[in-house]
Amino acid sequence: MTTFVDRVEIHVVAGNGGHGCASVHREKYKPLGGPDGGDGGRGGDVVLVVDQDVTTLLEYHHRPHRKATNGKPGGGSHRTGATGEDLVLPVPDGTVVLDADGQPLADLVGVGTRYVAGQGGRGGLGNEALASPRRKAPGFALLGEPGEERNIVLELKTVADVALVGFPSAGKSSLISVLSAAKPKIADYPFTTLVPNLGVVTAGSTVYTVADVPGLIPGASEGKGLGLEFLRHVERCSVLVHVLDCATLEPGRDPLTDLDVIEEELAMYGGLGDRPRLVVLNKTDIPEGQDLAEIVRPDLEARGLRVFEVSAVSRQGLRELSFALGGLVTEAREARPKEESTRIVIRPKAVNDAGFTVTAEGEGFFRVRGEKPERWVRQTDFANAEAVGYLADRLNRLGVENELIKQGAREGDGVAIGGDDDAVVFDFEPAMVGGAEMLGRRGEDHRMEEPRPAVQRRRERDARRRDGGQDSAQQEFEKFDPFE
């Protein structure tokens, strides 16, 4: 059973952000020293990092579920919660990251390349950060955001300069074993090679890598044999080498037919038409193989192909072949853009994006979707009236109520913020502005305001006594307005 895995689907969960803290500073002779609740810590990210010591995705085949640590909640006395630890997942060089729908997210090439597969949730703000001139002593804090959770697909595409392609038992493994120090499995039966083998070849001052791709057969691009599983490993190679068996005993097989079949499969797979090709006529140490090579060589050269007659047993023609490959690799490297490296797909937002959308769903029901509204809902503690008022203020400033009115929402209609699974539903009130402002004033503490001078308080008290003659304490009680 092979231990090589080049495609896996994993489930990553980033860490949740810690909750903010609602706290009021207290000390002797200063019972209400102001809000001092700290922010929650950020959740840990899930990060993919290219590691030169990792050559397979086997580890994620056995353990597909990965989760980072959560951030810690904030505390009083301005203490911020600890940040969650990032979860670093090593992957092989040449790993492609796809989403669950098969859309590319990142192409990781080069040791040390990083990609954040799951973003950690932001920590909630403490009441110290929420304090303002209008809301001096908030009695609430924001909740931490949940970390990003999603399924991603990892595909390994071998990073090599030269790819050896051909039918099973054409001698590709034998050829790479004598060109380099690679030690692939070699046997006299088809499909001996079940995984791509890599070898490093030195030709003068040029050092390049050669990949031995498992044997291809007719229909490989459609899933027959092992071709569909490993054709992706040819995509990154700069040069393709057709290894043709000149000593095959199978009926209906000859070098020209094998070449046409493999070229057809490469064309059906797509994206490989611009790669330079070489043809290797292998097993010419056998007399019948040498005779067949001399017969087909003129036809191959007439197609514009460079042909090399080699033998992995006698090592005939290997030096010429290695230097020819080195020259093609050098040309490909010089033509390659200097800045070519990791490719990360970025999808920017439209310039006229309002940050949310309002959609009518049936009679008297509307749904609000958007990054900001949904995030604010997740951060709100609905058991706290002040926190609900703060949410109403934020939604109103964003323009959600105005858009609902434009869409035809009326009093009593249902409004949901979020998706079907985690939506918050409430009844729409056109006077939400007033309600938001009223709730927004909650959290104000008049005891936090600067006291009036003692002389001014004494003069006001004497004036009230002269006017009404009531007890000063009773007058103070009747004139107190908690929402002044």
Phi, psi and omega in degrees: 000129183285149178252015180264125178232125183240009176206123179219156171245127183236157179247115182250140178229117176283164182287148177281149175284148178285152180286147172288164184248136174256107186216150176240131182291132180225136173204172183300132181068008178213069186293336180234078184274006178104163181292139179220025179285130182275165179281155174283156180280152179287144177286155181287148177273159168257115189241130173266130182229131178287125182239128183291341180273355181255127182238358183213161179260022184302322183301323182276344173291323180276329181230082186278349183257122182227138183221136176274170183274155182276156172283157181269150178290155177286170181225174176291175182060037174064030182269124178271139180293153181290146178283140178293150182280134178293146175259113183262122181249112179286137179228160179288158175295131181097015180280133176254133181256126179238154173276181184296337180268002179088007179278134182291139177249321181200152177236106190264108179230128179108131181299133180092353179296138185237148174214129180277105182278334179219121183274129178292147180290145178285145178288148179287148179284140174280169183292343175295319180286339181270353181291144179212170178302331180271333180236086190279331182226074180300134178264026182211167175221164180273147177281155176288149179280145174291150178287159180293136181228125180196165175262134176229157179247132177251125177239132179262123173244114186304134177266103180216161179272324185232137177243129175265119181237152180165180179291161173301144179065024177280349179102021181293316181295321177295322181293316181289334180288332179266338176283331184224189178267009180293148181235069180286165176286131182234128179208170185261037176224155184295156177058038173294319180275117181253348179223153176295137177250141180246139175223149180255127184243138176247121178234096184067238180266002182258129176243126182218166182250145180238135179248130175264105183274135178309149188304142179256150178225167177303132182089010181298323181291348179254005175110002180279146182065220179251003188298312184297328181289332189237359175297333180297337181285350178274341189301322185275350185285143182274333183228138176251134179240118175276116176263111184252132182274116179266004181233022181289147178251004181286138180291143179079008181249135171203162185304317182293318179294317179300318180298316181296320181294314182294319178297324179294319179293321177295322179293321179291327177290322173090155174081008184240009185291338184267001183278135175295146183240147167232154177242130178246118174269106190264162177067040178278000175287343176274134183305318179294325178293321179293320179296317181293324179297319179293332181285316188272344184300314179301322179295321180292319179292331177293337177277000180086019182259141173278131187241137177231130175264120186225166173215122179288339181279307181271352180064026178289132174076005184288323182295314178299318180297315183296321179287327176295318177295320178299322178294318178294321179295319179298317178297320180294322180292322179291328179279346181286140178301140182299324186273005183298125180200217182296137178247120178241129182278126179243128179242092183290157178281157178292151182293335181260021180287121181280351181094354179198164175226149176239125183233132176280127179236091181082185182280120174073026178218134183228150179236133179253124177235146179162151182299312183292307181302319182291323178293319180296323178296318179295334182274355189265133172269101187286355174277354182247119183296324179295320179295323177294319177297321178296320176298318179299320177300314183294317179295322180293318179294330179287339179099016182295316182296316180299321180291324176298319180294320178297327180282355177097017179290140179238168182301133180093349178291151179278137179231125178246135176248116181114181180280185182293329186279325188230029183285149171253124186249136178214165177272134182283133176236116181303334180272029182300333181300312180296319180296320180295319180294321180294314181293328179296334180280346177293149185099346175286138180235108183293342177289345178277349182285160180292128180291150177288152179302149183298323180296319181293321179294322181292319179296318179295321179295318179295324179294322180292325179293321179293324184285312187242340180074008180281163177295136185299321180296319179296319179296318179299321180294317183290329183271356182287127178239110184295340181251024181298000000 
